[in-house]
Amino acid sequence: MSSPIQSSLQTLQTLAAQAAGGTKAASVHTSVGAGGFADELAASIDRINRLQQQAGAKGLAFQSGAPGVELDDLMVDMQKASLAFQMGVQVRNRLVSAYRDIMNMQV
């Protein structure tokens, strides 16, 4: 994966950890009960990562000429990964915006 993608995924994992009250992304799975917002956010990040990895692996297979890897399948997988990543970035942007709004509220 490229550096901007890794950076955004790291930011999403950090936000998920902060939402769970921890400091590491790994604590998201252990500190919040089943069905919580942090669990859903972590699962979404994992799905985005998986789609990125699958598209990358299929791209490498296509470049190496592996049998059974078609260009149209590769393009569809790449678009799925791209859309999932864009959705993740938009969710992150909205979470950051909501966090800033809450922090700027007068008590």
C-alpha positions in Angstrom: 0.0 0.0 0.0 1.1 3.5 -0.6 2.1 5.9 2.2 -1.0 8.1 2.1 -3.2 5.0 2.4 -1.2 3.8 5.3 -1.3 7.2 6.9 -5.1 7.4 6.6 -5.6 3.9 7.9 -3.3 4.7 10.9 -5.3 7.8 11.6 -8.6 5.8 11.5 -7.1 3.2 13.8 -5.9 5.9 16.2 -9.4 7.5 16.3 -10.9 4.1 16.9 -8.5 3.6 19.8 -9.3 7.0 21.3 -13.0 6.3 21.0 -12.5 3.1 22.9 -10.5 5.0 25.6 -7.2 3.3 24.7 -4.0 4.5 23.1 -3.4 1.6 20.7 -5.6 0.3 17.9 -5.2 -3.2 19.3 -7.0 -2.1 22.5 -10.2 -1.4 20.5 -11.0 -5.0 20.4 -10.5 -5.6 24.1 -11.8 -2.5 25.8 -15.2 -2.1 24.3 -18.0 -4.6 24.5 -19.5 -6.5 21.6 -21.5 -4.3 19.2 -20.0 -1.0 20.2 -19.1 1.9 17.9 -15.4 1.3 18.2 -15.8 -2.4 17.2 -17.8 -1.4 14.1 -15.2 1.2 13.2 -12.3 -1.3 13.7 -14.2 -3.9 11.6 -14.7 -1.3 8.8 -11.0 -0.4 8.9 -10.2 -4.1 8.6 -12.5 -4.6 5.6 -11.0 -1.6 3.9 -7.5 -2.9 4.5 -8.5 -6.4 3.3 -9.9 -4.9 0.1 -6.7 -2.9 -0.5 -4.6 -6.0 0.0 -6.7 -8.2 -2.3 -6.6 -5.6 -5.0 -2.8 -5.2 -4.6 -2.3 -9.0 -4.7 -4.5 -9.3 -7.8 -2.6 -6.5 -9.5 0.7 -8.2 -8.9 -0.8 -11.5 -10.1 -2.0 -9.8 -13.3 1.4 -8.1 -13.9 3.2 -11.4 -13.5 0.8 -13.1 -16.0 -0.8 -15.5 -13.6 -3.5 -17.6 -15.3 -7.1 -16.9 -14.4 -6.6 -13.2 -13.5 -8.5 -11.0 -15.9 -8.1 -7.3 -16.4 -11.8 -6.6 -15.8 -11.7 -8.5 -12.5 -8.6 -6.5 -11.5 -10.3 -3.2 -12.4 -13.4 -4.0 -10.4 -11.4 -5.0 -7.4 -9.3 -1.8 -7.6 -12.5 0.3 -7.8 -14.0 -1.5 -4.8 -10.9 -0.8 -2.8 -10.8 2.8 -3.9 -14.4 3.4 -3.0 -14.0 1.7 0.3 -11.0 3.9 1.1 -12.7 7.1 0.0 -15.6 6.1 2.3 -13.2 5.5 5.2 -11.6 8.9 4.7 -15.0 10.6 4.7 -16.0 8.8 7.9 -12.7 9.9 9.4 -13.3 13.5 8.3 -16.8 13.5 9.9 -15.5 12.0 13.1 -12.8 14.6 13.4 -15.3 17.4 12.6 -17.7 16.1 15.3 -14.9 15.7 17.8 -13.8 19.3 17.2 -17.4 20.6 17.5 -17.8 18.8 20.8 -14.5 20.1 22.1 -15.5 23.7 21.1 -18.8 23.6 23.0 -19.2 26.0 25.9 -20.0 24.3 29.2 
